[in-house]
């Protein structure tokens, strides 16, 4: 059974930090590219950051570059999103996403991040 379980969300003040974690099971984590997406109320889901399965190459949305860092630990089947210098516009539900090719894709259930001013 495939599971992607996010944690680490919560309420934080402007300028604060959070670290999201996504623990996966049910598939070979190391062979999947992993990403974090987010969806704010009334907006479409958007890519925040991604990391490849091989080499750990990362990419980021322009809005989070320099503030967020995605990483993975294949031994722990876990992908992280370190979020620093948080802004109110970072408020959203954050989702973990796994992909290998176009047919093997999985989503987590999401974790709420709220940045208060």
Secondary structure as the mmCIF struct_conf table of DSSP 4:
data_model
#
loop_
_struct_conf.conf_type_id
_struct_conf.id
_struct_conf.beg_label_comp_id
_struct_conf.beg_label_asym_id
_struct_conf.beg_label_seq_id
_struct_conf.end_label_comp_id
_struct_conf.end_label_asym_id
_struct_conf.end_label_seq_id
STRN STRN1 UNK A 3 UNK A 7
STRN STRN2 UNK A 10 UNK A 13
TURN_TY1_P TURN_TY1_P1 UNK A 14 UNK A 15
STRN STRN3 UNK A 18 UNK A 25
BEND BEND1 UNK A 26 UNK A 27
HELX_RH_3T_P HELX_RH_3T_P1 UNK A 29 UNK A 31
BEND BEND2 UNK A 32 UNK A 32
STRN STRN4 UNK A 33 UNK A 39
TURN_TY1_P TURN_TY1_P2 UNK A 41 UNK A 42
BEND BEND3 UNK A 43 UNK A 43
STRN STRN5 UNK A 46 UNK A 51
BEND BEND4 UNK A 53 UNK A 54
TURN_TY1_P TURN_TY1_P3 UNK A 55 UNK A 56
STRN STRN6 UNK A 58 UNK A 60
TURN_TY1_P TURN_TY1_P4 UNK A 62 UNK A 67
STRN STRN7 UNK A 68 UNK A 73
TURN_TY1_P TURN_TY1_P5 UNK A 74 UNK A 77
STRN STRN8 UNK A 78 UNK A 83
BEND BEND5 UNK A 85 UNK A 85
HELX_RH_3T_P HELX_RH_3T_P2 UNK A 88 UNK A 90
STRN STRN9 UNK A 92 UNK A 100
TURN_TY1_P TURN_TY1_P6 UNK A 101 UNK A 103
STRN STRN10 UNK A 104 UNK A 107
STRN STRN11 UNK A 111 UNK A 116
#
